[in-house]
């Protein structure tokens, strides 16, 4: 009888119960990316879509840096260096991979890699899309490896000393990448096809930057990764590792006294953050078809830090909102070209005076009073 009851119960179970729990973040991220790409993109037009794409990349960067600077209370100033590492790796894989696989650097993507201006016919994913996704993942993993190498010795430091080390790392990455050899020119693609991979790994454009890379980044891919980053950051914050991060931020001595391995959790946060910074670098490089280490210097790191501080250290929704505001604000002030930077700086100063803890402080958007029921329940 109990067996029959269990069989009947399984028949009445909802369809979504069959989907593994680990697959839900991917499905949600795909749904958000598809909604933005197919629904919003064709309505707002080319220029607004481009701004939205920049906003999405900045969301990935701000939320990922928030894991280090917000959750664990460290002060990393080398986030643009990890972005550069991931961007160059992704650009190199797509550029030389396209030459090796099908002898051309022409984009070979499906619908999801085409700027969406209306209904299109054809496959969702092309052979170039698979190479693009793989390049972003590999770029993120290489950046995470760099984060581990840099973080393991340096995260024993704290405060200003850690900031100096991470700032130095970003500058070292910039100098190394700008000292690489020039890339293979399109008319010499046959030479690249015959070269071994280890020789191509150092042909990254040199001081002029890595140019003429096939473009695959669209609103779908950007907001897929933005949603995935936010979901991963939220689940990390709610986990036991996230509670260890927050305890380190509040009081390192007390956390260590309670058995928290400070170096282990700091490195874990650093690697997690570096992975998504590398992915953002890949999205950036394969959007404009070029990447230059000179553009990803310490000033870019400062821009990301401002987003995290403005949103509130430790707040995911605050980092997202700050990334949206600080990405749109320069474009909104473009008519005041002569005074744009002055107005931009003054607005930041006013916000920091009025809200020194950031827009949301350490709380999330859904923790605010207006989103709670009157009875006190969540």
MARZA-262630 format. One record per residue (C-alpha): residue number from 1; x, y, z negated. Coordinates in Angstrom, 3 decimals. Layout:
    n        px        py        pz
  NUM         X         Y         Z
...
//
This chain:
    n        px        py        pz
    1     0.000     0.000     0.000
    2     2.806     2.398    -0.899
    3     4.522     1.551     2.383
    4     1.349     2.395     4.339
    5     1.059     5.666     2.404
    6     4.645     6.610     3.262
    7     4.084     5.837     6.971
    8     0.891     7.944     7.003
    9     2.687    10.769     5.221
   10     5.509    10.718     7.774
   11     2.981    10.902    10.630
   12     1.413    14.012     9.130
   13     4.773    15.709     8.536
   14     5.227    18.939    10.502
   15     7.290    18.801    13.679
   16     9.917    21.165    12.328
   17    10.754    18.667     9.556
   18    12.634    16.571    12.115
   19    15.085    19.397    12.873
   20    18.245    19.165    10.741
   21    18.638    21.971     8.257
   22    22.071    22.860     9.655
   23    20.519    23.531    13.095
   24    18.105    26.223    11.880
   25    20.641    29.097    11.892
   26    21.497    28.307    15.530
   27    17.826    28.175    16.516
   28    17.037    31.446    14.738
   29    20.081    33.130    16.299
   30    19.039    31.877    19.764
   31    15.497    33.178    19.220
   32    16.736    36.625    18.161
   33    19.200    36.788    21.061
   34    16.525    35.756    23.570
   35    14.052    38.290    22.167
   36    16.547    41.147    22.491
   37    17.799    40.020    25.904
   38    14.530    39.138    27.661
   39    12.166    41.437    25.745
   40    13.989    44.610    24.714
   41    16.791    44.850    27.285
   42    14.638    45.221    30.433
   43    12.453    47.829    28.701
   44    15.122    50.230    27.464
   45    17.334    50.400    30.543
   46    21.057    50.282    31.217
   47    22.482    53.018    28.973
   48    20.461    52.080    25.891
   49    21.285    48.418    26.471
   50    24.978    49.314    26.497
   51    24.627    51.179    23.200
   52    22.720    48.211    21.749
   53    25.551    45.935    22.818
   54    28.087    48.132    20.993
   55    25.799    48.136    17.949
   56    25.671    44.324    17.940
   57    29.460    43.944    18.097
   58    29.843    46.457    15.264
   59    27.313    44.500    13.190
   60    29.486    41.382    13.522
   61    32.580    43.378    12.511
   62    30.950    45.178     9.560
   63    29.227    42.116     8.089
   64    32.384    39.997     8.442
   65    34.606    42.619     6.766
   66    32.005    42.946     4.009
   67    32.846    39.393     2.961
   68    36.360    40.481     1.970
   69    35.864    44.106     0.937
   70    32.359    43.703    -0.477
   71    32.038    40.187    -1.869
   72    35.527    39.704    -3.301
   73    36.302    43.375    -3.924
   74    39.568    43.359    -1.956
   75    40.717    46.127     0.365
   76    41.678    44.842     3.794
   77    42.749    47.358     6.435
   78    43.760    44.949     9.184
   79    40.375    43.829    10.515
   80    41.059    45.277    13.960
   81    44.180    43.093    14.124
   82    42.083    39.927    13.850
   83    39.696    41.388    16.415
   84    42.652    41.899    18.768
   85    43.897    38.333    18.237
   86    40.483    36.839    19.045
   87    39.923    39.200    21.972
   88    43.242    38.441    23.669
   89    42.845    34.687    23.160
   90    39.303    34.729    24.592
   91    40.328    36.943    27.528
   92    43.319    34.713    28.302
   93    41.237    31.528    28.200
   94    38.520    32.936    30.475
   95    40.946    34.598    32.912
   96    43.467    31.780    33.336
   97    40.874    29.070    32.719
   98    38.827    30.382    35.646
   99    41.922    30.285    37.868
  100    42.870    26.783    36.720
  101    39.366    25.315    36.977
  102    37.916    26.878    40.116
  103    40.706    29.000    41.583
  104    39.047    32.382    41.162
  105    38.418    34.993    38.501
  106    34.926    35.783    39.789
  107    32.219    35.401    37.099
  108    30.431    32.062    37.345
  109    27.704    32.476    34.736
  110    23.986    31.822    34.665
  111    21.079    34.076    33.783
  112    22.308    34.667    30.229
  113    25.472    36.295    31.573
  114    23.709    38.693    33.967
  115    22.714    42.204    32.906
  116    18.979    41.731    32.486
  117    16.888    44.278    34.405
  118    13.973    42.041    35.235
  119    13.031    38.409    35.887
  120    15.834    36.363    37.408
  121    15.885    32.898    38.972
  122    18.573    30.315    38.384
  123    20.054    28.238    35.563
  124    20.316    29.723    32.084
  125    23.919    28.613    31.674
  126    26.571    28.405    34.375
  127    29.994    26.787    34.256
  128    31.528    30.132    33.340
  129    29.201    30.483    30.330
  130    30.535    27.283    28.801
  131    34.078    28.569    29.228
  132    33.013    31.888    27.695
  133    31.448    30.266    24.609
  134    34.475    28.019    24.174
  135    36.819    31.020    24.488
  136    34.940    32.948    21.766
  137    35.060    29.941    19.450
  138    38.760    29.355    20.080
  139    39.473    33.074    19.668
  140    37.634    32.996    16.338
  141    39.553    29.905    15.188
  142    42.917    31.415    16.130
  143    41.983    34.612    14.283
  144    40.922    32.498    11.282
  145    44.301    30.747    11.417
  146    46.014    34.130    11.452
  147    43.856    35.143     8.492
  148    45.009    32.062     6.598
  149    48.676    32.693     7.379
  150    48.430    36.338     6.351
  151    46.066    35.804     3.457
  152    47.814    32.963     1.657
  153    50.864    34.986     0.573
  154    49.355    38.479     0.582
  155    46.109    37.864    -1.322
  156    48.083    37.273    -4.470
  157    48.335    41.050    -4.324
  158    45.491    43.450    -4.993
  159    44.419    47.037    -4.439
  160    46.809    49.350    -2.595
  161    49.433    46.644    -2.107
  162    46.985    44.390    -0.269
  163    45.839    47.329     1.864
  164    49.447    48.052     2.880
  165    50.098    44.398     3.808
  166    46.942    44.065     5.933
  167    47.610    47.439     7.579
  168    51.109    46.223     8.444
  169    49.670    43.010     9.883
  170    47.405    44.966    12.229
  171    50.307    47.069    13.461
  172    52.510    43.981    13.964
  173    49.786    42.374    16.080
  174    49.437    45.538    18.157
  175    53.189    45.802    18.831
  176    53.520    42.100    19.705
  177    50.576    42.148    22.117
  178    51.757    45.323    23.799
  179    55.179    43.705    24.262
  180    53.781    40.703    26.139
  181    54.419    40.166    29.852
  182    52.110    41.484    32.565
  183    49.253    39.267    33.638
  184    49.067    37.359    36.910
  185    47.632    39.588    39.632
  186    44.502    38.360    41.458
  187    46.364    37.922    44.721
  188    48.843    35.640    42.958
  189    46.217    33.326    41.524
  190    47.812    30.364    43.292
  191    50.995    30.938    41.272
  192    48.997    30.893    38.048
  193    47.259    27.666    39.059
  194    50.654    25.988    39.406
  195    52.108    27.351    36.138
  196    52.000    25.330    32.903
  197    49.702    26.637    30.175
  198    52.512    27.558    27.770
  199    53.910    30.040    30.320
  200    50.519    31.671    30.844
  201    49.974    32.099    27.093
  202    52.341    35.070    27.000
  203    51.120    36.845    30.150
  204    48.645    39.148    28.421
  205    48.973    42.412    30.289
  206    51.741    44.112    28.295
  207    51.426    47.809    27.365
  208    48.786    48.391    30.061
  209    46.400    45.949    28.434
  210    44.723    42.793    29.721
  211    42.545    43.878    32.674
  212    40.403    42.358    35.438
  213    38.936    39.734    33.082
  214    35.594    38.183    34.177
  215    32.678    39.629    32.209
  216    30.132    37.377    30.493
  217    29.006    39.309    27.398
  218    25.341    40.317    27.412
  219    22.767    41.287    24.802
  220    21.866    37.627    24.289
  221    25.360    36.557    23.308
  222    26.039    39.639    21.197
  223    22.853    39.362    19.144
  224    23.170    35.596    18.947
  225    26.510    36.073    17.193
  226    25.247    39.053    15.174
  227    22.326    37.009    13.834
  228    24.569    34.003    13.191
  229    27.053    36.190    11.302
  230    24.337    37.676     9.093
  231    22.803    34.258     8.371
  232    26.193    32.752     7.565
  233    27.086    35.702     5.307
  234    23.750    35.445     3.477
  235    24.052    31.703     2.932
  236    27.640    32.151     1.799
  237    26.579    34.840    -0.676
  238    23.900    32.535    -2.094
  239    26.262    29.558    -2.454
  240    28.603    28.620    -5.293
  241    31.518    30.057    -3.286
  242    29.619    33.336    -2.933
  243    29.069    33.507    -6.687
  244    32.801    32.908    -7.147
  245    33.506    35.769    -4.705
  246    31.231    38.114    -6.639
  247    32.772    37.122    -9.965
  248    36.221    37.975    -8.581
  249    34.906    41.375    -7.494
  250    33.443    42.148   -10.917
  251    36.337    40.973   -13.116
  252    39.266    38.874   -11.904
  253    40.486    38.101   -15.446
  254    37.090    36.854   -16.578
  255    36.628    34.849   -13.362
  256    40.009    33.173   -13.801
  257    39.200    32.438   -17.448
  258    36.043    30.635   -16.271
  259    38.095    28.432   -13.945
  260    37.764    30.288   -10.636
  261    40.860    29.789    -8.452
  262    41.451    33.388    -7.381
  263    43.853    32.741    -4.506
  264    41.782    29.877    -3.103
  265    38.564    31.884    -2.941
  266    40.250    35.043    -1.688
  267    41.858    33.100     1.170
  268    38.544    31.393     1.920
  269    36.818    34.771     2.211
  270    39.670    36.091     4.347
  271    39.491    33.128     6.776
  272    35.702    33.347     7.032
  273    35.893    37.073     7.739
  274    38.730    36.710    10.260
  275    36.825    34.080    12.276
  276    33.911    36.403    13.019
  277    36.274    39.306    13.689
  278    37.952    37.136    16.346
  279    34.581    36.294    17.881
  280    33.711    40.004    17.984
  281    37.020    40.629    19.764
  282    36.085    38.057    22.398
  283    32.674    39.656    22.914
  284    34.328    43.067    23.223
  285    36.955    41.943    25.758
  286    34.497    40.013    27.921
  287    32.022    42.883    27.954
  288    34.175    45.544    29.610
  289    36.488    43.061    31.350
  290    39.595    44.459    29.653
  291    41.229    44.704    26.249
  292    44.120    46.822    25.030
  293    45.872    46.380    21.702
  294    46.421    50.147    21.602
  295    42.660    50.678    21.219
  296    42.450    48.181    18.335
  297    44.794    49.966    15.958
  298    44.380    51.028    12.326
  299    41.876    53.737    13.324
  300    39.506    51.010    14.515
  301    39.975    49.259    11.160
  302    39.063    52.508     9.395
  303    35.867    52.766    11.467
  304    34.807    49.297    10.302
  305    35.696    50.087     6.678
  306    33.523    53.218     6.845
  307    30.561    51.075     7.949
  308    31.042    48.700     5.020
  309    31.440    51.491     2.453
  310    28.519    53.492     3.839
  311    26.188    50.483     3.758
  312    27.221    49.452     0.248
  313    29.975    47.065    -0.775
  314    28.441    43.592    -0.899
  315    25.191    44.428     0.918
  316    24.609    42.584     4.201
  317    21.587    44.661     5.214
  318    23.483    47.813     4.234
  319    26.392    46.868     6.502
  320    23.952    46.194     9.365
  321    22.177    49.533     8.896
  322    25.467    51.444     8.621
  323    26.764    49.759    11.794
  324    23.600    50.817    13.624
  325    23.806    54.414    12.369
  326    27.522    54.907    13.008
  327    27.291    53.350    16.473
  328    24.361    55.496    17.591
  329    25.471    58.750    15.935
  330    28.414    59.520    18.289
  331    26.140    58.965    21.290
  332    23.392    61.143    19.781
  333    25.914    63.966    19.264
  334    27.330    63.727    22.782
  335    25.549    66.948    23.820
  336    27.577    68.775    21.159
  337    30.867    67.649    22.675
  338    32.930    70.463    21.164
  339    31.598    69.953    17.645
  340    30.772    66.246    17.747
  341    33.617    65.008    15.540
  342    33.145    67.857    13.069
  343    29.415    67.166    12.669
  344    30.101    63.427    12.474
  345    32.646    63.920     9.671
  346    30.407    66.360     7.763
  347    27.477    63.926     7.848
  348    29.694    61.177     6.431
  349    30.928    63.484     3.657
  350    27.355    64.494     2.730
  351    26.227    60.858     2.608
  352    29.167    59.891     0.406
  353    28.404    62.762    -1.983
  354    24.676    61.990    -2.170
  355    25.096    58.178    -2.214
  356    28.625    57.347    -3.420
  357    27.605    53.695    -3.919
  358    26.484    53.431    -0.283
  359    23.010    53.256     1.181
  360    21.966    50.089    -0.693
  361    24.761    49.738    -3.255
  362    25.227    46.036    -3.993
  363    21.568    45.231    -3.289
  364    19.871    44.064    -0.119
  365    17.022    45.711     1.743
  366    14.510    43.170     0.441
  367    15.613    43.836    -3.158
  368    14.393    47.432    -3.054
  369    11.311    48.334    -5.072
  370     9.118    49.109    -2.081
  371     9.472    45.519    -0.840
  372     8.458    43.970    -4.158
  373     4.960    43.281    -5.399
  374     3.560    45.373    -8.198
  375     3.457    42.398   -10.508
  376     7.247    42.255   -10.535
  377     7.521    39.152    -8.338
  378     9.800    39.044    -5.335
//
